[in-house]
């Protein structure tokens, strides 16, 4: 186990101390701008958010203490440290965000070290009373890169400007005569000064105000070039520190027996046998939300066991005798949810979009094409189960956890303790998978509650079963699709009717009439491209907790829309690729009101579609039992398409012979990282489509581990060919673009190879059973 203490850039292994629990207030910085300058006693140039004068005096007087909030630190020998502001959940931002700064700084990337920044929020007189110190610090919605693109370029550019000024002063020349190369400022006569040599002068100069000139992209040597993740060696050698690895000295290990029934309650418990187990220190109950009330902290009531080690805690939990009340959802089951959806779709729902006159188009149509698709609840199941460390004292809190929304963790800790948010220290570790699960901080809330109630620092651990049965699941739903086709075979109307359990489950700030909003995106394809488009939503009643799952509704809706496009093409005798391109039409920019907008560029979507099709060899003749499938989608500002070559055997087994993913996310920060994201998204999408479903029986989650929730095996995974569009547009994120189009491309290829249409996910045994019937 590792004892942890925060150093100036985040978390490092040190002997713990009382001082390590909170940041000395003189080092808390306001954010007048992104950059200021100071000189440490060791001679390092510190380029950071604005630093108070008290801090500058302290730096000059003593060796540098724990300094948090710096983006750039340049040592005299040229070594450069750059802070990464956003949580690293495997999406690569600990590498890509510092690359943005380093490029504009014109740093020598081989001499750059990256350190994780802690949560930085500062008080302000304006509403809501806090502001970001380093810019937004979160990981979700593929926002890290687009949020950082403009401001982090300026961070690097301003630092470079200071170094140029320092050189101009030392050489007594005009700044415009100078230029830089990685790690150096160059004089017109060919002489040069290293950045390290310029620190003492640069430290005395005022930070530039306003924006400074950025580098010409033609001169970039870091951005757009493949870079391995900065802590690759630590990961592959097992030295990378995830949240689950963090055990600050003196912390008790805690596990919780949570109520297994949706909205159930703790009736009684007996801890007699638990307290006999060596190492068990405390046992007590924690409250959960009442049935129907908003979920603002922990998910469920439970009984906590605190012990000196994990084994003792788990054995103690196993020895508990607990009686639960079953709650109001005892009759909920997967079959009941299916029946509820079928009933709802017979009525009228909430209109999310209703262009033209769909009813008139249906009445005038020569052909009506209909299909209903089903998608199950799905768990996030990250490799690293939920965990958190919390230490609550009278006037301060320390939190260390793998999280996607550190500000939310701080907010929950304030809510539960009443302690001022400026006295709540939140440190981020590398995260062993997020996929949207760690956008919620219920596990942090539990750790805070346990530390507050026990009076001890607590390291909370979840088991795999805890994680799978107490999740914010991807919503379940049935999608009824209807298309009207005229005499000429033209699609004249399109309806997407969805009965689903809204992600906005028990949200106090959402009106009932707005519950559809996270389930249907009204500007998604083919809206605005057909004259008569209807999107209608029906609310399913379910006790399951719901939340964001990688590429939220896009993962469900792209499967449905792109599968149904294929059904329409087949019914009308059209080529599936040609029909998609026909619907997209000439390149145009359409308004897009949802996340990823404000523009949806049909030309960019058509381009990735064509790239995927050309790469797979669309239209070529294939032997019997082989088929091609294709799908495309616009997700959170990025454009992606999959094309698959699939073979299906007579016994219903299938094999992916070739898998192509084409993507356009604008300017590419790190091609290696983007390729990895598309590969990972493809494998995640395939695993989910093939195997994964969370089922319900008697108001409880059935699946608890990978024996009943089997992730894709290595032998099932195809090689993924990633094709990246060379774009000059501002960059979008990439964390979610690789998932939505895999499932429909796969199922469309299965149909082309076998004639079997997959409408219900996961696939599992469907294809085998269908092929047996055909035989």
ZIJO-V580823 format. One line per field, one symbol per residue. psi: psi as a letter, one per 20 degrees, with the letter a starting at -180 (. if undefined). burial: + if it has 16 or more other C-alpha atoms within 10 Angstrom, else -. A space follows every 10 residues. Layout:
# ZIJO-V580823
psi = ???
burial = ???
This chain:
# ZIJO-V580823
psi = qppqqpaijc prorpqrhhi hqpphijpqr mhaipaqrpr hijqpooarp pqhhggghgh hrqpaooqjq gppprhjipp pppphqpoji ijiighghhg ghghhlrohi jpqpqpqrpo pqqqirpjiq qpgjrpnroq jligghhigg hhhhgghhgh gghgggghgh ilrqhiiqrq rojqppqhji rqpqhhiigh ghhiqqqqqa qrprqphijp igpipppqqh kgghghjjip orhiionqpi pqpqqpoqpi ppkrqpgrqo jghgiipphp gqprqqqrqq piqqoidqhq qapqpprirg gggghgghiq oqpqqiaikh iprghhgghg ggggiibqap ohqnqbnhgh hhhiqhpppq qpqpprqqqh lqhorqqqpp opahjqqppp qorhmhhhgg gggghhhipp hijopppprq plpfkihjhq khhggggggg gghhjqppop pqrggghhim rnqpqqrpop pppppahjjp ohqppoopor oqhlploijp qhijiihjhp oijqpkqiiq hoppppqppp pqippqapqo kdihhghhgg ghghghgggg hjjqphghgg hghhbqpqoq qoirpiajpo ohhhghghgh ggghhilpiq pqrpjqqqqq qqqookirpq qqpqoppprh jjqqpohqpp ppqokbppgo hgggghghgg hggghggghg hpporpplkq pgqiaihimo rpqhiiprpo oppppoqjqq qrrjhihigh igghhghhhg ghhijppoip qrgdjggggg hhhh.
burial = --++++++++ +--------+ +++---++++ +-++++++++ --++++++++ +---++-++- ------++++ ++++++-+++ ++++++++++ ++++++++++ +++++++++- -+++++++++ +++------- ++++++++++ +++++-+++- ++++++++++ ++++++++-- ----+--+-+ -++++++--- -+++++++++ +++---+--- -+-+------ ++++--+-++ +--------- ++++++++-- ++++++++++ ++++++---- +--++---++ +++-++-++- +---++++++ ++++++++-+ -++++++-++ ---+-++-++ -+++--++-+ ++-++---++ -+++---+-- ++--+-++-- -+++++++++ ++-+++++++ +++--+++++ ++++++++++ ++++--+-+- ++++++++++ ++++++++++ ++++++++++ ++-+-+++++ ++++-+++++ ++++++++++ ++++++--+- ++++++++++ ++++++---- ----++++++ ++++++++++ ++++++++++ ++++++++++ ++++++++++ +++++++++- -+---++-++ +-++-----+ -+-+-++--+ ++++++++++ +++-++-+-- ----++++++ ++++++++++ ++++++++-- -+-+-+-+++ ++++++++++ ++++++++++ ++++++++++ ++++++--++ +++++---+- ++----++-+ +++++----- ++++++++++ ++++++++++ ++++-+++++ +++--+++-+ +----
